[in-house]
Amino acid sequence: MIIIRAFRNIFGRATFSTSTTSTNTSFPQVYRQKSQLLEVAESCKIINELPHELIEQSCNILTNNFFPLHENYKRIIPKIEEVLKNQQLTKGTIFQDQDASSIAEQIYEMMILIVDFADKLNIGFLTGDIHPLSFNIIQREIEITQDFDQLIENLKKSLFNIGKQYKLPLNGIKYPENENPRNLFERQLVIEQVSNELALDKFQQVFDDLQRMSKAQHLFAAQKYIVEWFPKLCAMVQQEQIQCLSDPNREQQGYYQYITAIQSERLAIIALSELMKEFIEAAVLFHDEKTTLNCYQIRVTRLANRIGEQIMKQHLYEEEQKNLRRKSKEDIQKMIEEGIVGEDQSEQEIENQKEVFYKQAVVKAGKLLKTQEERLKERIKNNRIYLSKYGQVMPKDIASQIGMVLVHFLVDSIKFRNENNFWVPVLVQGYKMVKQDIEVAIFNVNQLFLHHLSAGMHKDNSYFMHLDRALPMIYPPAKWMDTQIGGYYLKPTNLIRIQDQTLQEDAAKRTNLQNLYDILDNISKVAWRVNNKVLNILIKVWEEGGGIAEVPKRQHDKTYIFEHQIKECKNYEEKYQLLKRIQAQRDLYSLQCDFTLKLGVALAFNGCQKIYFPHNMDFRGRLYPIPPHLNHMGPDIARGLLEFSEGKKLGKSGLRWLKIHLANKMGKDKLSMSDREAYVDQNIDSIIKCAEDPMKYQDWAQLEDAWQSLAAMFDYVAAIKSNNPEEYVSHLHVHQDGSCNGLQHYAALGRDVEGATQVNLANTSKPGDVYTHVAGMVERRVENDAKDTLSQDHIIALKLQNQIKRKIVKQTVMTSVYGVTFIGAREQIHRQLKDKGIIGDDDHLQYKASIYLARITLDAIKDLFEGAHKIKQWLIKCATIISNENQPVSWITPLGLPVIQPYRTLNKYDEVKTLINNVSIEPDSAYLPINKVKQRSAFPPNFIHSLDSTHLMYSSIECLKQGITFAAVHDSYWTHACHVDKLNELLREQFVKLHSQPLLEDLRDSFQRRFPHLNFPPIPERGQFDLEKVKQSVYFFA
């Protein structure tokens, strides 16, 4: 192979580059010459002519043994040689007269040469992309593309289409720390672009390919409908664009220049994507409103506004994308020309500086986009078109007009075949009364269509209509630089996750929040990965029909019921039973959607050894991961699917904490620590069986935290079966949970001795359980009323005797600290009575019982936590005084975050006339009147949430200082098993540090400074609890 030997002279033995470059202009000149590019193509051609099985196995060998290449290459060649000898795959090829060793070496060198070429393109090519199709694509593009820059763009578009969903590498990212950092970063940018581009590419390619192959019937249900609708909708949009351009009076049409500025395909995709979201939201809305007829409804203006909002973002996004690469190249070149890079620096130092600058340029582009959106808000009121340096910003009323036009096209274009094989519309326009004499336009969604859609969607793991830019990241998130820059690199992200809260945004901008930024950065850069063992079992459970361990059933147990059948009911009881089945169908559909979204993301990112969840916060300072579908704050399934990317040896204490964690997840968290350990020892045979064959032995599936329990079983059994458990490397997140954490903060604020004991602020021999204690108080009250024949509650108390369990009152106790109302408490208890079948199926009796139990449960909480109740009432009084001034309640957290409660009363809309209908636009929330009721009732829970978030942040700072991995879910702190002891020590210290500050005094002083003309009530008298006792409390967090 002469060409391979020639390249040896240039590169020596070809090796994968790990150096970083900042622009493609620094691409090695050897690859920029056409003759040498053709030699790369020739290598691809030779490989492509070899038997597919040989190249596929060679690619697998190379991928699995790539790092470190300088050590492994001697191992790779013999493995390829072994494949050649075993299968004699070179007969009939140009290698047929050569020995296997020589052939294996040449195949290896050709593959390394091609991979080195793809790596140095700096387009995001990673080791996991090595695949036979990659060689085919590179050969084709080199042969047909004349311009080098165009070659790079073509390869960037085509190479990643053979990967997983979201354009992730087909073979995952096994060694992210060894990948070319620039390519890892570039690939992250590709993933952030995926929501728009992937959807568009997929719709177009799928439709064209299937039309040619006449295989449209093989699409999954949802895709099939979208592909059917897309061409007609696209054609209607194109026709509208043509008419706009040909109309001599087009200057008078306010929206013509914008509707023609975006590709018709993109407009169609945006409209269809938003409509698909509405279909799902309509089902959820039905569930919440508990309506019966015409339940699948979509507000016309809401759909138009949503489409318009996405079109505005798309317009701005396209404008910025046009300039991103050009601007970064220009700025980098300017930096070099102005001597920012020193002459005495090494080549590697120069490249590193370029890399840093390139990332900064990407982040700055995101900031510019957000700035334009801010300017747009200021100019919407005047209905002006603002011309910026980078293009035209689309006014909101114009976007709404385009949205309404697309809605009109949707009505005409989307149809489906009913049971009689007739084409019927999916959307039928109607009207709904929202207030007296006020009607709004709605669409009634054909229920049969939704049934077919939901019945078919479970077959699809991708659900591309749910594409969301907020995906997990494969590259460490961007550091937070201000209130609008951080997390993602391309997508503008708000620090505070609340819409139209301009007052708090402005306050945050004027505050030094660097400490908060650092905390967010530290938590966001914790690396995770998908737990393969758990994922494999989850897939098997789903494939076998689901229905266990919170995995929804894939099919309905009974014949599907349609709403029109309600009209055929002969009596109320028959109608009632039918409505219950319809509700069950809707609930199942909602669960299936939620589950498959989580599963789809897990499947896509499986194989990526490091994934990250960028975080932001709510207005109170509570931290949340931004990716919505799969994250560690999700339900049991999501938590079980995730583990730390970094593994750590258990050490001397890790196995014990692993055992305690397993007992906690198995529901034994109310036992003493020694009893928890004993429980695991007593059930070890069952645990081992579950870990070794979870599908056969399904005791784990009956647990409340089934998937977290299974993950813990896998890890614990692997540890005890290892030769040395102390040396066992664990990736599992081990939890330390607060005991009704809101009440813990109340007890600390009021130094309440009795309350502190109930919620484990004081040390005890076994954990106090406030839920059980309250349940006991309620049970005693029920017993007394059952004995008292003169009591007005005597009859209902008789039916509730011996049936008051911890679960019935738990949610009410938990939320009492957060301001639950009597109605809320009644609804919580009613759900528990219904779920547990207490008092049978008699809804009327269950309702009466829930009223009774809600009343006495709230009385019990008030009696038990008298100090907390007094503080809560004091907070409400302060909020009442402030809201009576028509001002929002605001305060500053101990870490300096300004908090402004956002609750306002919306009393009118601004109307914009369009071609089809009138669109209602909400006014700026900062100018709306205060919602006094909400300002008062929400203040106590919001203030407590701001304290628990501060405790979390204090703890995260100390963990970082001591090199401890830290993740959290509000009042549940997570780390490796080997670090639990240290975490317990520091989180107690930080709680004491927090509550040793004069929190209530500072709060009252801030109110008094803000409203000097008002008189605020004195702070309630505190108890005698000593905060230092928290440091010795074993069960404070456990």
Secondary structure, 3 states (H helix, E strand, C coil): CHHHHHHHHHHCCCCCCCCCCCCHHHCCHHHHCHHHHHHHHHHHHHHHHCCHHHHHHHHHHHHHCCCCHHHHHHHHHHHHHHHHHHHCCCCCCCCCCCCHHHHHHHHHHHHHHHHHHHHCCCCCCCHHHCCHHHHHHHHHHHHHCCCHHHHHHHHHHHHHHHCCHHHCCCCCECCHHHCCHHHHHHHHHHHHCHHHHHHHHHHHHHHHHHHHHCCHHHCCHHHHHHHHHHHHHHHHHHHHHHHHHHCCCHHHCCCHHHHCCCCHHHHHHHHHHHHHHHHHHHHHHHHHHCCCCCCCEEEHHHHHHHHHHHHHHHHHHHHHHHHHHHHHHHHHHHHHHCCCCCCCCCHHHHHHHHHHHHHHHHHHHHHHHHHHHHHHHHHHCCCCCCEECCEECCCHHHHHHHHHHHHHHHHHHCEEECCCCCEEECEEEEEEEEECCEEEEEEEECHHHHHHHHHHHCCCCCCHHHCCCCCCECCCCEEEEECCEEECCCCCCCCECCCCCHHHHHHHHCCCCHHHHHHHHHHHCCCEEECHHHHHHHHHHHHCCCCCCCCCCCCCCCCCCCHHHHHHCCCHHHHHHHHHHHHHHHHHHHHHHHHHHHHHHHHHHCCECCEECCEEECCCCCEEECCCCCCCCCCHHHHHHEEECCCEECHHHHHHHHHHHHHHHCCCCCCCHHHHHHHHHHCHHHHHHHHHCCCCCCHHHHCCCHHHHHHHHHHHHHHHHCCCHHHCEECCCEEEEECCHHHHHHHHHHCCHHHHHHCCCCCCCCCCCHHHHHHHHHHHHHHHHHHCCCCCCHHHHHHHCCCCCHHHHHHHHHHHCCCCCHHHHHHHHHHHHHHHCCCCCCHHHHHHHHHHHHHHHHHHHHHHCHHHHHHHHHHHHHHHHHHCCCCCCEEECCCCCEEECCCECCCCCEEEECCCCEEEECCCHHHCCECHHHHHHHHHHHHHHHHHHHHHHHHHHHHHHCCCCCEECCCEEEECHHHHHHHHHHHHHHHHHHHCCCHHHHHHHHHHHHCCCCCCCCCCCCCCCCHHHHHHCCCCEC
